[in-house]
Each structure stands twice: as structure tokens, then as C-alpha cells.
Amino acid sequence: MRKFSYVRGLLLTILVVLSVVLSYLIWKAQPNYESIDVKEVKNTAIDKQKTASQVFKPILAQINQGGLHYQTNTEEFVNQLATQGRAFTFSEIVSSGKKSSQEYDRLIHQNGTVELVYPNNIPFSIFSQIYELTGKDLEAASFNRIVFDTNTTEAGLYTVYFTNDREDTIYQSSLPQKDITIIRNLVDNANEQDELGKVEEVSTSNHALFLSKKATTLKSKKYIIDTMDISLFTKALFPDASSVKNEDNSYTDGSSKIVLDTDNKVLEYINPAQENANPATQSEMRRANMIQDSFNFINEHSGWTDEYYFTGYNLASGSTKFSMFVDNLQVLSDSGMSEMAVTEGQEAVYKYSRPFFKLDYTIPRESTNVTLPSSYDVFEKLRNENIETDGLQMITLGYKMNWSEDKGLKRIVELKPTWIYKYRGKWLEADMKESD
């Protein structure tokens, strides 16, 4: 009996010692984390993401002072004016309602106003991501001009108008003197730098146009392009890139498709199941959401290349357009080489077209001066071609993009200065060549 107790005690002692040793080894052990293969899930990044302030940008400033009118699309001045506004203290925005065309023009072009002009109507819901704006019933409202009235008031506040050329509607806010002083200083500096060009008011059956009677000279530009890897787009746009099949310059996963225009380096993505039968019936609020969704869609795959600004929403097709800009001048192309267009469908994107190249290096030695007729001459030619002047909204400088001859390799694009005009919300090139 005594021998059995001795053996049992020895076994217990051994077990206790073994337990201590094992506990020590476990405590001291360090797992080899480097051998654990953890795959990070990331969205495919094509190029860059952008903020709303980088895409929803103005293209022109008009200064109305001393009984005269001046315009500039100088990138530095326009961007400075827009950027300063982000720090301004706007009062609550209220609707001033719909005006007659004459009353609308009188308010926004009156002496002492400074206008910041955008390519097309921007919903307040998007612009409130850029400026600190508050107001009631703005969800379905939009504007294409910010008009700062620098005239002194007895209350010590200065009126600001957010105006919509298409609907002749005006929304009103105000600013303190310190903010208006910044605007005045920017205008004074632009005057000193001789950046402002005189324009004259030309009456039409709708809104006045402001045009120059002087010819202008601008340099053409040539760029070597960087062609992008199509696999970046297939990975970004198809849910399962491994199921994608390639045939005759097209890619499909069985439900969606990418078709390439290899001559112009433009692609179109289409998801037929998302087609919206009648986008023209969408409410203003829904259209604002579609513009936002289109902007978000490009950001989701970091699809911004070069400088692209929002330039409009097509009511008939439900398509949101973002156009290439160089030196704050819009670039037009006949083949889609200078724009991105997103058409939102029922629950996701229905169509998406864009170039699959970006501008890489300029070729300064091949830049040449191009002299253009005056914007007033452009207006006269358009009127003689029976353009309905009540639909003519703006005439301004831009570029036309085409391939430059390089033995058919299509590595170089040329941007030629040209006049462009906005007609019933669409941007078009003014062909100033003599008719036969």
C-alpha cells in the first residue's frame, strides 16, 4: 500500500513538472507570421481619384465694372477665385424665383458684379461638397454661375447670386465685407497683370452674349500619349475578371461587354440589363443623384486621367459628361478621345465610354501660333448659318484634338486652338473655315 502511494506521488510530480515545461514553451513560442499568406483585397486603380472641387470647376470669369465688361479664362485667376470661395461665410441660400430674361441679365451683369461661370448646371447637392452652403429646398436645384455683387450696402453685407441660365432662376445669399475684399483684390491684381479682355454685350432673343471684336492668338500643342493597359479596365469593370473572354477587340463576361475603338483608343463598356427605357422622365433630384453616382463611379476605380471637368448632363440619354481640359480650356474631339461619359442605369452603370490613353509629354518644339478671328466674327458666322441665337449660350476658346501624323503609329495627338460654343446645353466646335 505504501509502495502504491509512492508511485502515485511520483507520477503526479512528473505531470506537474511536464505541465510547467509545456506552459513555458507555449509562452516563449513565437509564430512565424511571415509564413502566413494574407491576400489583401483591393479595388483596381486605373490612375487617380479626385475630389468634387477638382472636377466641378469654373471655366470663365466675367468682371462688370466702370460701365464695361471684361472676361478671362486664365487658369490662375479663375482657380484662385473659385478656391477662395471655399473659405467664404455664405448666409443661408433662399430662392428669388424665376425671372424674365431681361431681369435675369440685368441682375447678374450689373455694374460691380464678378461672375464665376461653369460649363453647365451643377446641382447644389454636389456643390455643397465644395462650398459651405445651407438652404431649404435645394435638393432639386442647380446653377451654372456664381455672381458676387461687390457694391456697398447699408447693412454691411454683399449679395451673392447662384443663377441658372437655362431656367432663368436665381438663388440668393450674402457675404461679409472681408470676403468681398478678397474678390476685389483678386480683380485689382488681374487688372494690373493685364489678364482681363474687354468684351461687348450683344443682344439675342434670349440672353445677352459677351463677345470680343479682337482676333486672338494661341499656341497649338502636341503630346506624346501613354496608352493604358486594357486589363486594368477589365479588372475594374467586370466582377470576375477570370471569366472574361477576349475576341475581336471586345471583352465580355457573358452579361457585360467592353468594345474597343483601336483607331481612336476609346473604349465603351455596356451592361444591357441596366438600360433605362426613358431617362428623360427622371426628376431633377434623381438627375442630381445620377450625376453624383457617375462621379463616384469613376472614383471607385480611380479612373481620372489628365484634367477632366464636369461639362453637362444629357436629359434625353441620362448621360453625365466629363471633358478634358488643358490650361482651363475645353478639348473637343469628334471621336470621343477627349471625354468620359457615364450613363447610369436602373441599379448600376448602363454605359461608360472613355479614352484608354492619357497625355504624357508635350513636344514644345512643335508648338505653333494659331490666330483665330474674334468671337464676334464667330457669332456672325453662326447666325448666318441659321443657328437659332436664342439657344446660343456662350462662345469661348478651346482646343480640337486630332491625331498628329507619326507614320500611322498613333503616339502623338495635336491640340489646335479653336472657338467652341454652348448651344442648348451642348458644347460644339465653331468651324470657321470658309464654305465652298
C-alpha positions as CSV (number, residue, x, y, z in Angstrom):
1,M,0.0,0.0,0.0
2,R,2.9,2.3,0.9
3,K,4.6,1.4,-2.4
4,F,1.5,2.3,-4.4
5,S,1.2,5.7,-2.7
6,Y,4.9,6.4,-3.5
7,V,4.3,5.6,-7.2
8,R,1.2,7.8,-7.4
9,G,3.1,10.7,-5.9
10,L,5.9,10.3,-8.3
11,L,3.5,10.3,-11.3
12,L,1.8,13.5,-10.0
13,T,5.2,15.2,-9.6
14,I,6.2,14.3,-13.2
15,L,2.9,15.6,-14.5
16,V,3.2,18.9,-12.7
17,V,6.8,19.4,-14.0
18,L,5.7,18.5,-17.5
19,S,2.8,20.9,-17.3
20,V,5.2,23.7,-16.2
21,V,7.6,22.9,-19.0
22,L,4.9,22.9,-21.7
23,S,3.4,26.1,-20.4
24,Y,6.8,27.7,-20.6
25,L,7.4,26.5,-24.1
26,I,4.0,27.8,-25.3
27,W,4.6,31.1,-23.7
28,K,8.0,31.5,-25.3
29,A,6.9,30.3,-28.7
30,Q,6.7,33.0,-31.5
31,P,4.6,32.0,-34.5
32,N,6.2,32.6,-37.9
33,Y,3.9,35.4,-39.1
34,E,5.8,35.8,-42.3
35,S,4.7,32.4,-43.5
36,I,1.1,33.3,-43.2
37,D,-0.1,34.3,-46.7
38,V,-2.8,37.0,-46.2
39,K,-4.1,38.4,-49.5
40,E,-5.4,42.0,-49.4
41,V,-8.5,42.7,-51.4
42,K,-8.2,46.0,-53.3
43,N,-10.2,47.7,-56.0
44,T,-8.3,48.0,-59.3
45,A,-6.8,51.5,-59.5
46,I,-6.5,52.8,-63.1
47,D,-5.0,56.2,-62.3
48,K,-6.2,58.7,-59.7
49,Q,-9.2,59.6,-57.5
50,K,-10.4,63.2,-57.4
51,T,-12.5,65.4,-55.1
52,A,-15.6,67.3,-56.3
53,S,-13.6,70.6,-56.3
54,Q,-11.2,69.2,-58.9
55,V,-14.0,68.1,-61.3
56,F,-16.8,70.6,-60.8
57,K,-14.8,73.6,-61.8
58,P,-15.5,77.0,-63.4
59,I,-14.0,77.9,-66.9
60,L,-14.5,81.6,-67.1
61,A,-14.7,84.8,-65.1
62,Q,-16.6,87.9,-66.1
63,I,-16.0,91.3,-64.4
64,N,-18.5,94.1,-64.9
65,Q,-17.1,97.4,-63.7
66,G,-16.9,101.0,-64.7
67,G,-19.8,100.5,-67.2
68,L,-17.7,98.0,-69.1
69,H,-17.4,94.2,-69.3
70,Y,-14.2,92.0,-69.2
71,Q,-13.6,88.3,-69.4
72,T,-10.8,85.9,-68.6
73,N,-10.3,82.2,-68.7
74,T,-6.8,82.5,-67.3
75,E,-6.4,79.3,-65.2
76,E,-4.6,81.0,-62.3
77,F,-7.3,83.8,-61.8
78,V,-10.3,81.5,-62.3
79,N,-8.9,78.9,-59.9
80,Q,-7.9,81.5,-57.3
81,L,-11.4,83.0,-57.3
82,A,-13.0,79.5,-57.0
83,T,-10.6,78.4,-54.3
84,Q,-11.0,81.5,-52.2
85,G,-14.7,80.9,-52.1
86,R,-14.3,77.7,-50.2
87,A,-13.4,79.7,-47.1
88,F,-16.2,82.3,-47.5
89,T,-19.0,82.6,-45.0
90,F,-22.2,82.3,-47.0
91,S,-25.6,83.1,-45.4
92,E,-28.5,80.7,-45.9
93,I,-29.5,80.5,-49.6
94,V,-33.0,81.5,-50.5
95,S,-34.8,81.3,-53.8
96,S,-35.6,84.5,-55.6
97,G,-37.7,82.6,-58.1
98,K,-37.9,82.7,-61.9
99,K,-37.2,86.0,-63.7
100,S,-37.8,87.3,-67.2
101,S,-34.7,87.0,-69.4
102,Q,-34.2,90.8,-69.3
103,E,-34.5,91.0,-65.5
104,Y,-32.2,88.0,-65.1
105,D,-29.5,89.6,-67.3
106,R,-29.8,93.0,-65.6
107,L,-29.2,91.4,-62.1
108,I,-26.2,89.2,-63.0
109,H,-24.4,91.6,-65.4
110,Q,-25.0,94.8,-63.4
111,N,-22.1,97.1,-62.7
112,G,-19.9,95.9,-59.8
113,T,-20.5,92.2,-60.2
114,V,-18.0,89.4,-60.6
115,E,-19.2,86.3,-62.3
116,L,-17.8,82.8,-62.0
117,V,-19.1,80.8,-64.9
118,Y,-19.3,76.9,-65.0
119,P,-19.6,74.8,-68.2
120,N,-23.1,73.6,-67.2
121,N,-25.6,73.4,-64.4
122,I,-24.3,71.9,-61.2
123,P,-26.7,70.5,-58.5
124,F,-26.5,72.3,-55.2
125,S,-26.3,68.8,-53.5
126,I,-22.9,68.3,-55.2
127,F,-21.6,71.8,-54.9
128,S,-22.2,71.7,-51.1
129,Q,-19.3,69.3,-51.0
130,I,-17.1,72.2,-52.2
131,Y,-18.6,75.3,-50.6
132,E,-20.2,75.6,-47.1
133,L,-23.8,76.2,-48.3
134,T,-27.1,75.8,-46.5
135,G,-30.6,76.4,-47.6
136,K,-34.1,74.9,-47.9
137,D,-35.5,73.1,-50.9
138,L,-32.2,73.0,-52.7
139,E,-32.1,69.2,-53.4
140,A,-33.5,69.5,-56.9
141,A,-31.9,72.9,-57.7
142,S,-28.9,73.7,-59.8
143,F,-26.9,76.7,-61.1
144,N,-24.1,77.5,-63.6
145,R,-23.0,80.9,-62.4
146,I,-21.9,82.4,-59.1
147,V,-22.3,86.2,-59.1
148,F,-20.6,88.3,-56.4
149,D,-22.1,91.8,-56.1
150,T,-19.3,94.0,-54.8
151,N,-21.4,97.1,-54.5
152,T,-21.5,98.6,-51.0
153,T,-24.7,98.1,-49.0
154,E,-26.0,99.8,-45.9
155,A,-26.3,96.6,-44.0
156,G,-22.7,95.8,-44.5
157,L,-23.5,92.6,-46.3
158,Y,-22.9,91.8,-50.0
159,T,-25.3,89.9,-52.2
160,V,-24.3,86.7,-54.0
161,Y,-26.4,85.1,-56.7
162,F,-26.4,81.5,-57.8
163,T,-28.1,81.6,-61.2
164,N,-29.4,79.1,-63.8
165,D,-29.2,80.3,-67.4
166,R,-31.4,77.5,-68.6
167,E,-34.3,78.3,-66.3
168,D,-33.7,82.0,-65.5
169,T,-33.9,81.1,-61.8
170,I,-31.9,82.9,-59.1
171,Y,-30.9,81.8,-55.6
172,Q,-29.6,84.5,-53.3
173,S,-27.1,84.5,-50.4
174,S,-24.8,87.1,-48.9
175,L,-21.2,87.6,-47.7
176,P,-19.5,89.8,-45.2
177,Q,-17.1,92.6,-46.3
178,K,-13.9,90.6,-45.5
179,D,-14.8,88.0,-48.2
180,I,-15.8,90.7,-50.8
181,T,-12.4,92.4,-50.1
182,I,-10.6,89.3,-51.2
183,I,-12.6,89.3,-54.5
184,R,-11.8,92.9,-55.1
185,N,-8.1,92.4,-54.5
186,L,-8.1,89.5,-57.0
187,V,-9.7,91.6,-59.6
188,D,-7.4,94.5,-59.0
189,N,-4.4,92.2,-59.4
190,A,-5.8,90.7,-62.6
191,N,-6.2,94.3,-63.9
192,E,-2.6,95.0,-63.1
193,Q,-1.4,91.9,-64.8
194,D,-3.5,92.8,-67.9
195,E,-5.3,89.4,-67.7
196,L,-8.8,90.8,-68.5
197,G,-10.0,91.1,-72.1
198,K,-12.7,93.6,-72.9
199,V,-16.0,92.2,-74.3
200,E,-19.1,93.9,-75.6
201,E,-22.7,93.0,-74.9
202,V,-24.5,91.5,-77.9
203,S,-28.3,91.1,-77.7
204,T,-30.1,88.0,-78.8
205,S,-33.7,87.0,-78.5
206,N,-32.9,85.4,-75.1
207,H,-29.9,86.2,-73.0
208,A,-27.1,88.6,-73.9
209,L,-23.8,87.3,-75.1
210,F,-20.5,89.0,-74.3
211,L,-18.0,88.9,-77.2
212,S,-14.7,90.4,-78.3
213,K,-14.1,92.1,-81.6
214,K,-10.4,91.4,-81.5
215,A,-8.6,88.5,-83.1
216,T,-6.7,86.3,-80.7
217,T,-3.6,84.2,-80.9
218,L,-3.0,80.9,-79.0
219,K,-0.3,78.2,-79.3
220,S,-1.2,74.7,-80.5
221,K,0.1,71.8,-78.5
222,K,1.4,68.3,-79.3
223,Y,1.5,65.5,-76.7
224,I,3.1,62.0,-76.7
225,I,0.4,59.8,-75.3
226,D,0.6,56.9,-72.8
227,T,-1.6,54.0,-73.9
228,M,-3.1,52.2,-70.9
229,D,-3.3,48.5,-70.2
230,I,-6.8,47.2,-71.1
231,S,-6.5,44.6,-68.4
232,L,-6.8,47.4,-65.8
233,F,-10.3,48.2,-67.2
234,T,-11.4,44.6,-67.4
235,K,-10.4,44.1,-63.8
236,A,-12.1,47.3,-62.7
237,L,-15.4,46.9,-64.6
238,F,-16.1,43.1,-64.5
239,P,-17.0,41.5,-61.2
240,D,-15.0,38.4,-62.1
241,A,-12.1,39.2,-64.4
242,S,-11.1,35.5,-64.6
243,S,-14.3,34.8,-66.6
244,V,-13.7,37.4,-69.2
245,K,-13.2,36.3,-72.8
246,N,-11.5,38.4,-75.5
247,E,-12.4,38.3,-79.1
248,D,-12.0,40.9,-82.0
249,N,-11.2,43.9,-79.8
250,S,-14.0,43.1,-77.4
251,Y,-14.2,41.7,-73.9
252,T,-17.2,40.0,-72.2
253,D,-18.1,38.1,-69.1
254,G,-21.3,36.9,-70.6
255,S,-23.5,39.8,-69.4
256,S,-21.4,43.0,-69.8
257,K,-19.1,43.9,-72.6
258,I,-16.2,46.2,-73.4
259,V,-15.7,47.2,-77.0
260,L,-12.5,48.9,-78.2
261,D,-12.2,51.6,-80.9
262,T,-8.5,50.9,-81.5
263,D,-8.2,53.6,-84.2
264,N,-9.0,56.3,-81.6
265,K,-8.0,54.5,-78.5
266,V,-11.6,54.8,-77.0
267,L,-13.4,52.1,-75.1
268,E,-17.1,51.6,-74.4
269,Y,-18.5,49.4,-71.5
270,I,-22.1,48.4,-71.7
271,N,-24.3,46.4,-69.4
272,P,-27.5,45.8,-71.4
273,A,-29.5,44.6,-68.4
274,Q,-29.2,48.1,-66.8
275,E,-30.8,50.0,-69.7
276,N,-33.2,52.7,-68.5
277,A,-36.1,52.9,-71.0
278,N,-37.0,56.6,-70.5
279,P,-34.3,58.7,-68.7
280,A,-35.9,61.9,-69.8
281,T,-38.7,61.4,-67.3
282,Q,-36.4,61.4,-64.3
283,S,-37.0,64.1,-61.7
284,E,-34.4,66.9,-61.1
285,M,-33.5,65.3,-57.8
286,R,-32.9,61.9,-59.5
287,R,-30.8,63.6,-62.2
288,A,-28.6,65.2,-59.4
289,N,-28.2,61.8,-57.9
290,M,-27.2,60.3,-61.3
291,I,-24.5,63.0,-61.7
292,Q,-23.2,62.2,-58.2
293,D,-23.3,58.5,-58.9
294,S,-21.4,59.0,-62.2
295,F,-18.7,61.0,-60.4
296,N,-18.5,58.3,-57.7
297,F,-18.3,55.5,-60.3
298,I,-15.1,56.9,-61.9
299,N,-13.6,57.5,-58.4
300,E,-14.3,53.9,-57.4
301,H,-11.8,52.6,-59.9
302,S,-9.5,55.7,-59.7
303,G,-10.3,56.4,-63.3
304,W,-9.4,60.1,-63.5
305,T,-6.6,60.7,-66.0
306,D,-5.4,64.2,-67.0
307,E,-7.7,67.1,-66.2
308,Y,-11.4,66.4,-66.6
309,Y,-14.2,68.8,-65.7
310,F,-18.0,68.1,-65.5
311,T,-19.4,69.7,-68.6
312,G,-23.1,68.6,-68.6
313,Y,-25.9,66.1,-68.2
314,N,-27.9,64.9,-71.3
315,L,-31.5,64.9,-70.4
316,A,-32.5,62.6,-73.3
317,S,-29.9,59.9,-72.7
318,G,-29.3,60.3,-68.9
319,S,-25.6,60.6,-69.6
320,T,-23.2,62.6,-67.5
321,K,-20.2,64.0,-69.4
322,F,-16.7,64.9,-68.1
323,S,-14.5,66.6,-70.7
324,M,-10.7,67.0,-70.9
325,F,-9.3,70.5,-70.2
326,V,-5.8,71.8,-70.9
327,D,-4.9,75.2,-69.4
328,N,-8.5,75.6,-68.3
329,L,-9.7,75.3,-72.0
330,Q,-12.0,72.5,-73.0
331,V,-10.8,70.0,-75.5
332,L,-13.2,68.7,-78.1
333,S,-12.9,65.7,-80.3
334,D,-15.1,64.1,-83.0
335,S,-14.4,60.6,-81.8
336,G,-14.7,60.6,-78.0
337,M,-11.0,60.9,-77.5
338,S,-11.3,63.8,-75.0
339,E,-14.3,62.9,-72.9
340,M,-15.7,60.4,-70.4
341,A,-19.4,59.7,-70.4
342,V,-21.3,57.7,-67.8
343,T,-24.9,56.6,-68.2
344,E,-26.5,55.4,-65.0
345,G,-28.9,52.5,-65.4
346,Q,-31.7,51.1,-63.2
347,E,-29.3,50.0,-60.4
348,A,-25.8,50.3,-61.8
349,V,-23.9,51.8,-64.8
350,Y,-25.5,51.1,-68.1
351,K,-22.8,52.6,-70.4
352,Y,-19.3,54.1,-69.8
353,S,-17.2,55.4,-72.7
354,R,-13.7,57.0,-72.4
355,P,-10.2,57.1,-73.9
356,F,-7.8,54.5,-72.8
357,F,-4.8,56.8,-73.1
358,K,-3.6,59.9,-71.3
359,L,-1.4,62.8,-72.2
360,D,2.2,62.1,-71.3
361,Y,4.8,64.6,-72.6
362,T,4.5,67.8,-74.5
363,I,6.6,68.4,-77.6
364,P,7.4,72.2,-77.2
365,R,9.4,72.5,-80.4
366,E,6.4,71.6,-82.5
367,S,4.1,74.2,-80.9
368,T,2.9,76.9,-83.3
369,N,1.0,80.1,-83.0
370,V,-2.6,80.0,-84.3
371,T,-4.5,83.2,-84.9
372,L,-8.3,83.0,-84.5
373,P,-10.9,85.5,-85.6
374,S,-12.8,87.4,-83.0
375,S,-15.6,85.8,-81.0
376,Y,-17.9,88.4,-82.6
377,D,-17.0,87.0,-86.0
378,V,-17.9,83.5,-84.8
379,F,-21.3,84.8,-83.7
380,E,-21.9,86.4,-87.1
381,K,-21.0,83.2,-88.9
382,L,-23.2,81.1,-86.7
383,R,-26.1,83.5,-87.2
384,N,-25.6,83.4,-91.0
385,E,-25.7,79.6,-90.8
386,N,-29.2,79.9,-89.4
387,I,-28.2,78.9,-85.8
388,E,-31.1,79.9,-83.6
389,T,-29.5,82.6,-81.5
390,D,-31.9,82.1,-78.6
391,G,-30.2,78.7,-78.0
392,L,-26.7,80.1,-78.2
393,Q,-25.4,80.4,-74.6
394,M,-21.7,81.1,-74.8
395,I,-18.7,81.4,-77.1
396,T,-15.3,80.8,-75.7
397,L,-11.8,79.4,-76.5
398,G,-11.0,75.7,-76.6
399,Y,-8.9,73.1,-78.4
400,K,-9.7,70.5,-81.0
401,M,-7.9,67.1,-80.6
402,N,-6.8,65.0,-83.5
403,W,-4.0,62.5,-84.2
404,S,-0.8,64.0,-85.4
405,E,1.0,62.3,-88.3
406,D,3.6,60.0,-87.0
407,K,3.8,57.3,-89.7
408,G,0.5,55.8,-88.5
409,L,1.8,54.8,-85.1
410,K,-0.8,57.0,-83.3
411,R,1.5,58.0,-80.4
412,I,1.0,61.8,-80.8
413,V,-2.1,63.9,-80.5
414,E,-2.3,67.6,-81.6
415,L,-4.5,70.2,-79.8
416,K,-5.3,73.0,-82.1
417,P,-6.8,76.3,-80.7
418,T,-10.4,76.8,-81.9
419,W,-13.6,78.6,-80.9
420,I,-16.2,76.5,-79.2
421,Y,-19.8,77.4,-78.3
422,K,-22.5,76.2,-76.0
423,Y,-25.8,75.6,-77.7
424,R,-28.8,74.4,-75.8
425,G,-26.6,72.8,-73.1
426,K,-24.2,71.1,-75.6
427,W,-20.6,72.1,-76.4
428,L,-19.7,72.2,-80.1
429,E,-16.8,73.5,-82.3
430,A,-17.3,76.6,-84.3
431,D,-16.0,75.7,-87.8
432,M,-14.5,78.9,-89.1
433,K,-13.4,77.6,-92.4
434,E,-14.8,79.3,-95.5
435,S,-17.7,77.4,-97.1
436,D,-17.3,76.5,-100.7
